[in-house]
């Protein structure tokens, strides 16, 4: 980690945070945001940490097995990515009945890989596997968004993949069916925007204002993305996500 607005100090990869207690709890958990570590309140490992320690390494921690610590951290990165793919595939199975067979096979294959030994996980080509899954997720997205026609003077159904929308004024915008994959929405004003059927996979939503926004039927939105935004009681969210405690 590099010192930034999200993380107050420089911390090399693989080194424990100085705020980590001996029992693996955070010493400043109750004041992370005020203490300059809002990024820690956003992060979500998709359950990879529990899988790696309890299953992959049979309940051992990196403190108990210092000689395998480096391998454990490398394995964690792979398992986290696989678990993120499982999150997307779970949603895709509900969204695209016509692709259910291919999606189920992809899910089972990804789950099998995530259960592999440390040696297999480190050796696997996770980038190639992600590319194969991404193709299925893109086809799912296209099916979901196909029913949303475009209209002039709005962004409904628009192709905004990778678009730079940092700080953009999108108040009340009609973004239904928009392709916002990997877009930059940092600090964007999305108050009261309609994101129904919008693809948000990989979109950077840090500090985006979602107050009053309709996000409940957007697709491929994660808890980590939501945690990084601002919202309120009128923001609608998918049932699988929880409302962040810092929202108003």
Secondary structure, DSSP 8 states (H G I E B T S, - for coil): ---SSS-SS---TTS--TTB-TTS-BTTGGGTTTTT-HHHHH---TTHHHHIIIIITTT--TTTTGGGHHHHHHHHHHHHHHHHHHHHHHHHHHH-GGGHHHHHHHHHHHHHHHTS-HHHHHHS-HHHHHHHHHHHHHHHHHHHHTT----TTS-TT-B-TT-B-TT-B-TT-B-TT-B-TT-B-TT-B-TT-B-TT-B-TT-B-TT-B-TT-B-TT-BS--HHHHHTSB--TT-B--TTS---TT--
